[in-house]
Amino acid sequence: MNVLTCWLLVCTFLLGSYRASAQKRFLPDSLTHAPDSTKAWTLRQIGDSLVRVSQLAPAKQAYLEALDVSLAAKEPDPGTIGLSYRGVGYWYEQANELREAIQYYQKALGYLRQYGNTFHVARTLKFISGAYTRLNDLKMARHYLNQAVTVAQQSRNIDLLMELDGELAIVEAKSNRHDRALVLNQKIADYYRQKKDWSTYYGVLINVALTYKNLGQYAQSEVIFRSILDYSKQANDAFLEGYAHTNIPNALIPQGKLDEAEAHCKQALIWAEQTGAGKYSILEDIYGNLSKTYQKRGNYRQALAYYEQRTAAHDSVFNEIRNRQLAEVEARFQTQEKEAQIQVLDAINAAKTRQVWAGAIGILVLSILSVTLFVFYRRIRRNRAQIQQQSEQLTLMMKELHHRVKNNLAIVSSLLRLQSNRLDDEKAIAAVRVGQQRVEAMSMIHQRLYQTDRVSTVNMSEFLTDLSESLMRAYGFAPDDFDLQLDIELNELDVDVAMPLGLIVNELVTNAFKYAYADVQRPKLRISLHRQNGLAQPGLTLEVQDNGPGLDTADWQRAGHRTSFGKRLIYSLSEQLDGQLELIRQNGTLCRLYIPQTKLRAAA
């Protein structure tokens, strides 16, 4: 009896200690009684500091804690909530999860507009634009940037307007409009020169020099880079000097100044080894310039060696991003594992406490029962641990597989986007972008699979919501001006059915956005997914309906297999699911697809 009681007390102590460590928070004890706005601001500053040193996992915890404090405040402040949502969005942008970043930025924008602070509204619009720029969706980037400029003009904050002009210059450069980018960068540089803010002025001159390089004016670019080097040495600005050494070879190599270019590359290498974040991206540029230098000299063996080092640096950049994403997945997994362990310890503690109270039955009976339970518990725990380990290994392997597929599809999507930027034919551009949307639809499914514990089924409600909202944004429709109705009765669906079904929805919704709403005052789209439980024909029914002028069903059926690739794809995927496709002209166009229950069982 005494031994058992002591053992229970030890378990209770360990449980309390574990809970204390699991619930560790970032908020300092000195701010326990501070206002909620002060707590949230402090936590956001902690998150920013952790991001600067690439500690993304704890940084996210700090940002989320700031959001929790803001939302749980006795008197919620829209400004504090908005800035906390923006902090979480900033974290997702640093983790290269740009779609999620945009969603949190949009939430922040709603609260900040309630708060009425034009400065923060304009900066949040700039963050949204920057995320779209990194996604190479320059149309949406310009859209939000124009909104930001309009709001910033109301605040008459010239520094903020210059900041927005800098973002616009980046968009212009990505659009190959380097002459416009040059005008904007020179305007910004002139502003800071008049203010005698020399640090910012020479930082902007970097962009001016790079723009001259992009325009092929290498001599002018060289002159500006040399002035930056002179200033950085006088001001003892190691970062600016290193960045100038890294980029000036881009202006020297085309002029045949190979020795000077190599010397600057060597100086840049010394600086790159001393820098922290972004080191591999800088090394990629330096080794690329060294490879070009030796290629110009005709020393192809050395050029190849530097090119291989450039490739290794590029791979390191990619691995750094992937490691950040894996660290986030690992942090989520560890959190869930700790919570499960706490629940197990709670259950053990409760069971053992009941055994102590049962001591009235008799010491002998209790001892025998305790030993028996302990033996069975150890045996069950050992068996369950073995099964759990095998299950976790299989789940992690499947998640990694889906993660790799999602990353590969993201690369394909990026290549298609880059290819579309090089095309001049509008039809060809439209065709490539439609192909890109199909790839992104498949990528969303694989992303859902590795973000959940169930790696063979897809949450159709979340997937169809993400897909329809993504397409709505892609075709320039605002959520406030569009009626999107989702009625998803069947949440979980096997991936073998979800993949072709998702592609069919992608094609139908894309057709609706492209052709149905040209003359519609209030566009509406309804997507429903229901199980047919009738005795005659049980199965699954998908409906996609718009409120456009409606299609001619006879024309659709005659051209379905011969003209449009999208139509052929819909029919092919429907046949793959043994489905029956029906097109009805009913207050617009209603597409109904019936999938028999036998196909759903075969997929399961």
N, C-alpha and C positions, 0 to 999 in steps of 0.2 A: 504493500500500500504506500509506504513512504517513498520507495524508489519511483513508483508510477507518478506520484504527486510532484516530485522534483522534476521528473522528465517533462510533465505538462507545463510547469512554471518556466522551464528553459524555452520550450516552444513558444509560449506566450511572449516572453522577452524578445526572442528572435523575430517574431512576427511584428512586434511593435517597432523594432529597429529597422526592419525591412521596409515597413510602411513609411517611416520617417525619411529613409533614403530615397524611396520611390517618389515621394511627394516634394522633393527639393525644389525650391522656387528661386527665381533670380532677384526678386525684390528685396532690397536691403532692409534689415530690421529697423533701421533708423527712420524709414518711410512708412512704417506700419500705420500710423495715424495721420499721414499726410493726405491732402485732397486726392481724389481719384485721378484728376487730370495730371497731377504731378507724378503719381505712380506710373501712369501710362506713358508719359513723356520719358521718364527715366528708363523704363523697360525698352522703349524704342531706341534710345541712345545705346543701351547695352547691345541690342540686336545689331545696330549699325556697326558698332565696334567689332563685334564678332565676325560680321561679314567681311570687314576689311582685312582680317587675318585668316579668311577662308575657313572659319569654324561654322559651317552652315547648319549642322544639326542642333547645337545649342542656340544658335541665332534664331532658328525657327521657334524654338520653345519660348524665347524671350518675346518675340513678336506676338505669338499666340497668347501669352500671358498678358501682354498689354491690351490685346483685343478683349480678352475675358474681363479684365478690370474695367475697361470702357463700357462694355455692354451691361455689366452687373452693377454699375454705379447707381446710387440712390436717386440721383438726378442726372440721367444720361445726357451728355452733351454731344450734339451732332458733329461738331468740329473734332472733338477728341476721338469719337468713334470712326469718323472718316479718315483721320490720320493713322489710326491703328490698322484699319483695313488696308490703307496704302502701304504700311510697313510690311504686312504679310504679302501683298502683291509684289513689293520690291524683292522680298526673299525668293519668291517663285521665279522672278526674272533672273536673279543671280544664279539660281539653280537650273536655268535654261528651260524652265517649264513655262513657256511664254503664254500659252492659252490660259492656263490657270492664273497667271499674273494679270492678264487683261480682265478676267472675271472679278478679281479682288479690286483692281483699280476702278472698275465700273461701280462696284458697291461703294467704294470710297467717294467717288464722284457724286453719287446720290446724296450722301450725308453732308458733304462739303457744300453742295449747292443749297441745302437747307440752312447751313450755318451762315452762308452769304459772304465768305471770305474769298474775294476774287483772285487773290494771289495763289492760294492753295488750289482753287478750282483750275486755274490756268496751268499750274505745275502738274497737277494730276492728269490733265488732258495731254500734257507733254509726255508724261510717262506712258500713257496709252499709245500715243503716236510712236514713241521709241520702240515699244514692244512690237508694234506692227511693222516698223522699219526692219527690225531684226528678223521678222518673219518674211521680209521682202514683199509684203502687201502694201505697196507704196500708195495705192489709192486710199486705203483706210488711214494710212499714216498722214497723208495730206489733209484728209477730212478732219481728223482730230486736231491737227496742228493749226489749221485755219480757225477752228473753234477757240483754241488756246490764245491765238493772237487777238481775236475779237475781245475775249474776256480781259486779257492783259492790257489792252488799250484803255479799258475802263478804269483800271487801277493806276494808269500812268506811271508804271514802274519800268523805267527805261532799261535797267539791268535785266529784268525778266524778259523784256522784248528782245534784247540782244541774245539772251539765252535761247529764245525760240527761233530767232534768225539762224543761230548755229545749228539747231536741229533741222531747219528747213534746208540749210546748205548740205547737210548729210543726205537728205532725201534727193536733192537735185543731183548730187554727185552719183548716187546709186542709180538715178535715171539717166546717167550719161549727159547731163546738162551742166557740164563743167564751167561754162561761161557764166551761167547764173549763180552757180556755187561760188565762183570767184568774186562776183559783185557783192554777195552777201558777206563773205569772209572779210573782204576789204572794208566793208561798212562797219563790221564789228571791231576790226583792228583799229580803224580811225577813231571810233568811240572811246576805246580804252586808252589810246594814245593821248587823246585830249584830256582824259581824266588823270593821266600820268600814272595809271595802274600798270606799271611795266611788266610785272609778272604775268598778268592776264594777257597783256598785249602780245608779248612774245610767244605765249602759249597759242594764241589765235594765229600768229604768223606761221606756226607749223602747218595749219590747215591751208593757209594761203600758198605756202611753198609747195605743198602736195598738190594743190589744184593747178598751179602753173606746170608742175610735172605732168599731170594728167592731160593738160592742154598741149603738151609737147614743147613748152617753152622752158627748156632745161637750163639755159644760162640764167634766166631770171630766177628760177627756182633755186639754183646754186647760190646766187647772191643773198637771197633771203635766209637760206639755211646757215650761211656763214655769219650773218648778222646775229642769228639766234645763238650760235656757238660763242661768239664774242660776248654777248650779254650773259649767257649762262655761266661762263667762266668768271666774269666780274662779280656776278651775284652769288657765286658758289651754289648754283642750282644744279645738283647732280642729276636729277630726273630729267630736266629739260635738256641738259647737255647730252645725256645718254640717248634720249629720243632723237635729238638732232643728228648725232653720229649714226644712229640706226637708219635714218631716212635720207641723208644727203647722198649716199651712193646711188639712189634712184635718179638723181639729176646728173651725177658725174659719169656713170657708165655709158649712157647714150652719147656723151660728148667725147668718149674715148679716154677719159682721165682715169685710167684703170688703177694706177699706183695709189693715187689719192683715195679712190673708192675703197681699195683694200685696206689702207691705213685706217680709214674711218670705221670699217667693219671690225677691225681688230680692237679699236677703242670701244666700240659698242659691245663686243663680246665680253670684255672685262666688266663693263657696267651691268650687262645682263646677268652675269653670274652672281652679282651682288643684290639684284632686285628680288622681290618676292612674287606677288601675284602677277600673272601675265608673263612670267619668265619665258615659257615655251613658245608663246605666240611671238615674242620679240626675237627669240633664237631662230624661229622659222623664217622671219624676214631677213635676218643677218645672213644665215647660211644660203638663202636664196640669192642674195646679192653677190656673195662670194662665188657661188656657182656660175652666175652670169659673167662675173669678171674673168674667171679662168676660161670660160667658154669663148669669150671675146679674144683672149690671148691664144687660143688654139690648144690649150692644155686640157684636153677633154677628160683625161683620167682624173685630174684633180677636181675638175668641174663636177664629174660624176660623184666623187667622194663627198663634196660639199652638198650636192643634191640629195644624197642619201641621208646626210645629217639633217638637212631641211625636212625630209620626209619623216625622220624619227621625231623631230620636234613637233611636226604637225600631228603625228600619232599621239604624242604626249598631251597636246592640247585636247584632242578628242577623248583620251583616257581620263584627263582631269575632269572634264564635264561628266563623263560616264561615272567616275568614282563619286562625284558629288551626288548623282542620282542614286547610286547604289547605297551611299551612306544614308540617304533619306529613307530608302526602303528598309535598310537594316535598323535604323532608329525606330521606325514604325513597328517592325517585327519585335524588337527588344521590348518596346513598351507593352505590346500585347502579351508577350511572354511573361513579363513581370506581373501584369494584372492577373493572368491565369494562375501564376504561382501564389499570389496573394489569396485568390479564391480557394485554391487547394489547401493552403495553410489555415484559412478560416474554417473550412470544412473539417480538417483534422482537429483543430482546437475545439470546435463545438462537440465533435464526437467524443473526444477524450474527456471533456468536461462532464458530459453525461455519464461516462463510465465512472468518474470519481464519485458523482452523486449516487450511483448505484452501489456504492460500497456498503450500504446498509444491508444488502442481501447477504453479505458474508465475505470475509477476506479470502477464504479459500476459493469460492466460486468466482469472485472478481479476478483473482490472480490467474486462474485457469483460463477464464474468458479473455483476459487481457493478453496473455501469451498467445492464445489461439488467434485473436484478431490481429496481433502484431505480425505473426507468421504469415497469415493470409494477406495482410496489407503489403508486406514486403514483396511477396510473390506477385501480387497484382500490380504493384507499382513497378517492379522490374519488367514485367511483361508489357505493361502500358508504355513504359519509357522506351522499350525497344520498338514497339509499334509506332509510337510518336516520332522517334528519330527517323525511321524509314519513311513515314509519311511526310515529315518536314523536308527530308532530302529530295523526295520526289516532287513535292510542291515547289521547292526552290528551283529545281531543275526546269520544271515547266514554266515558272515565272521568268527565269532567265531566258528560256527559249522564246517566249512571247515578247519579252523585252528586246531581245536581239532583232526579232522580226519587225517589231514596231520601229526600232532605230533604223533598220534597213529601209523600211517603207518611208520613213521620214527623209532619208537621204535621197530616195527616188523622187519624193515630192519636191525636195529642194532642187534637184537636177532639172525636173520639169519646169519649175518656176524660173530657174536661170535660163533655160532654153527659150521659154516664152518671152523673156526680156530681150532676147536677141532676134526675135522674129519681127517682121514688118507686116506680114499678111494677117489681117484681123481674124479671118476664118481659122487660119493655122493657130494663132494665139488662143482663140476660143477653144479649139479642139484640144490643145495641150493643157489648158487650165481645167477643162472638164475631166481629162484624164487624171490630172493632179487631184481633183476632188474625189475621184473614185479611189485613188490610192489612199487619200486621207481617211475615207470612210472605212477601208479595211484596217488602217492604222489605229483608228479609234477602238475597234473591236479588240485588237491585240493589247492595246493599252488597258482596256477594262479587265482583260484576263490576268495581267500581271499585277494589277493594283488590288485584286481581291484574293481571298483565300480559295475560292472555287475557280480552278484554272480550266474547266471544261465547259462552263456555262456562262452566259452573258446576261447581265441585267438589261433587258430590252428597254425598260422605262428610262433609265439613265442614258443608255446609248442613243436611243431615238431622240431624246431631248437634246443631247449634245450635237447630234448630227444636224437636226433641223435648225437649231439656233446658229450653228456654224455656217450653214448654207445661207441662212437669212442674212447674217452679217456680210458674207462674201458677196451677195448680190445687192448690198447697199440698203437693206430694209432695217428700219429702227424698230426695236421691240414695242415702243409706245404707239407706233403707227401701224401695227400689224397684229392681227388676231391669229395666234397659234394655239390650236386646240389639240392636246394629246390625251388620248383615252386608251391607256395600256393596261389591259386586264391581266395579261400573262407576263409576269416580271422576268422569270428565269427561263432561258431557252438554250438548248445545246448549240455549241459553236458551229457544228456542221450545218445547222439550219439557220442560225443567226447570221452567218457570213453572207450567203446568197440573198437572204431576206434583207439584210442591211444595204446591199448593193442595189437591190430592186427599189427600196425606198429612196436611196440616193438619186437614182435615175428619175423616178417619178417626181420627187420634190424639186430636183433641178429643172425639169421640164416646166413645172408650175411657175417657178421663179423667173424663168426665161421668157415664157410665152403667155402666161395667164393674166398678169396684172397690169398690162400696159394701160388699159382704160378703166381700171377698177379704183374707185375712190378709197375704199377701206379693204385692203387685201385680207383674205382669210384662208387658212390652211388647216385641215383636220386630218389627223393621223390616228387610226385606231387599230388595236391588235387584240382580238378576242378569241376565246376557245369556243367552238361549236360543240355543245354537249347533246345535241339531238340524237335520237336513236338511229335515224336513217343514215346520216353522213357526219359522224363526229370528226372534228379536225380543228384547224386554225384558220381564221379569216383576217386578212390585212386589208384596210381601206385607206386610201389617200384621196382626199377631195379638196379642190380649190373652188373659188367663186368667180372664176373667169368666164369668158364667153362660151367655153365648152368646145370640145373637139368633135369632128364628124367621125362617128364610130366606124362607118363604112370605109372612109379614107384610111383610118388607123389600121384596120384589119388588112386592107389591100397592100399597104406599104410596110406593114410590120416586119416582114422578113427580108426586105430587099433594100430599103433606103437608108434609114438612120441606124448607125451603130448602136445608139442607146436603145432603140426599140428591139433590135436583134438581141442585145444583151438581156433585156427584160424577158423576152420569150425564152431565151436559152436557159436563164436561171430559173424561170418558172417550170420549165420541163425538168430541170435537174431536181426540183422539189416535188415532182409529180403534181404540180399545181394547176389550177384552172383560173386563167386570167380573164377578167370581164371589164369592159369599158362602157360606162353609162354616162349619158349627157343629162345631168340632174343638178340644176342650179350651179352650173359649172361643169367640171369634169370629175367623175368619180371612177377611180380604178379599184377594183376589188379582186383580191387573189385568195383563193381557197386552197389550203394544203391539207391533205388527208391525214388522219390519225396514224395510219400505217407508216407514213414517212417519218412522223415525229418519233414513233417507237424505234424505227430502224436507226435514226440518228442517235437516240439515247443509248 
